Amino acid sequence: MGWIVVLLFVLVPIAALVVWIFALVDCIQVPDDAMYQSGTKLIWVLVIVLTNVIGAIIYLAIGRPEQGTPRPTHAVPPPPPPPV
């Protein structure tokens, strides 16, 4: 009976906290908003922070960029021609 209490009241909350922190750090470390499958970094951080573990699980399931996704390259326009 004692191990069930330890499991429910100690290990489960610690595991939930670890998942929440992992999702939040992973979300913040994405370098570009275009890498997300849906939404932006601000939206996902708010979802994770305001909905706690449920938001972290939702982010990990549908919002996280796929591994190996290349960073989108934004074409830099060429400089204007020099005046003649």
C-alpha positions in Angstrom: 0.0 0.0 0.0 2.9 2.4 0.8 4.4 2.2 -2.7 1.1 3.1 -4.3 1.0 6.3 -2.2 4.6 7.1 -3.2 3.8 6.5 -6.9 0.6 8.6 -6.9 1.8 11.5 -4.7 5.5 11.8 -5.5 6.5 10.2 -8.8 3.6 11.2 -11.0 3.8 14.9 -10.1 7.6 14.8 -10.6 7.2 13.2 -14.0 4.5 15.7 -14.9 6.9 18.6 -13.9 9.7 17.1 -16.0 7.4 16.8 -19.1 6.2 20.4 -18.6 9.7 21.8 -18.3 11.0 19.8 -21.2 8.2 21.0 -23.5 8.6 24.6 -22.4 12.4 24.6 -23.0 12.0 22.8 -26.3 9.4 25.4 -27.4 11.6 28.3 -26.5 14.7 26.9 -28.2 13.0 26.7 -31.7 14.9 29.4 -33.7 12.2 30.4 -36.2 8.4 30.6 -36.0 8.1 29.1 -39.5 9.4 25.8 -38.2 6.3 25.1 -36.2 3.7 22.8 -37.7 1.0 25.2 -36.5 1.0 28.4 -34.5 3.9 30.6 -33.4 6.3 30.4 -30.5 4.3 32.9 -28.5 1.1 30.9 -28.9 2.8 27.6 -27.9 4.5 29.1 -24.9 1.2 30.5 -23.7 -0.5 27.2 -24.3 2.2 25.3 -22.3 2.3 27.8 -19.4 -1.5 28.3 -19.0 -2.6 24.7 -19.4 0.4 23.1 -17.7 0.9 19.4 -18.4 -2.0 19.1 -20.8 -0.6 22.0 -22.9 2.8 20.4 -22.8 1.4 17.1 -24.1 -0.5 18.9 -26.8 2.6 20.8 -27.9 4.7 17.6 -28.0 1.9 15.8 -30.0 1.0 18.4 -32.6 3.0 21.6 -32.3 6.6 20.5 -32.1 8.7 20.9 -35.2 9.8 17.6 -36.8 13.4 16.6 -36.1 15.7 17.4 -38.9 13.4 20.2 -40.3 15.8 22.6 -42.0 15.6 26.2 -41.0 13.7 28.2 -43.6 16.1 30.4 -45.5 14.8 33.9 -46.2 16.2 35.2 -49.4 18.1 38.4 -48.9 17.5 40.8 -51.8 20.6 42.0 -53.6 21.9 45.4 -52.9 20.8 48.2 -55.2 23.1 49.1 -58.1 25.6 51.8 -57.5 24.7 55.2 -58.8 26.2 56.2 -62.1 
